[in-house]
Amino acid sequence: MFYFCWWNYFYSALLIYANANLVAP
């Protein structure tokens, strides 16, 4: 469960980072 929470947080951060790069490269 803890691992899943950590992975979910990491994945969310990755998506936000990628989205920011796409919007303002």
C-alpha positions as CSV (number, residue, x, y, z in Angstrom):
1,M,0.0,0.0,0.0
2,F,2.8,2.4,0.9
3,Y,4.6,1.6,-2.3
4,F,1.5,2.2,-4.3
5,C,1.0,5.6,-2.7
6,W,4.6,6.5,-3.4
7,W,4.3,5.4,-7.0
8,N,1.0,7.4,-7.4
9,Y,2.7,10.5,-6.1
10,F,5.7,10.1,-8.3
11,Y,3.6,9.5,-11.4
12,S,1.5,12.5,-10.7
13,A,4.6,14.7,-10.3
14,L,5.9,13.3,-13.5
15,L,2.7,14.1,-15.4
16,I,2.7,17.7,-14.0
17,Y,6.3,18.1,-15.0
18,A,5.7,16.9,-18.5
19,N,2.6,19.0,-18.9
20,A,4.6,22.1,-17.8
21,N,7.3,21.3,-20.4
22,L,4.7,20.9,-23.1
23,V,3.0,24.2,-22.3
24,A,6.2,26.2,-21.9
25,P,9.1,24.4,-23.4
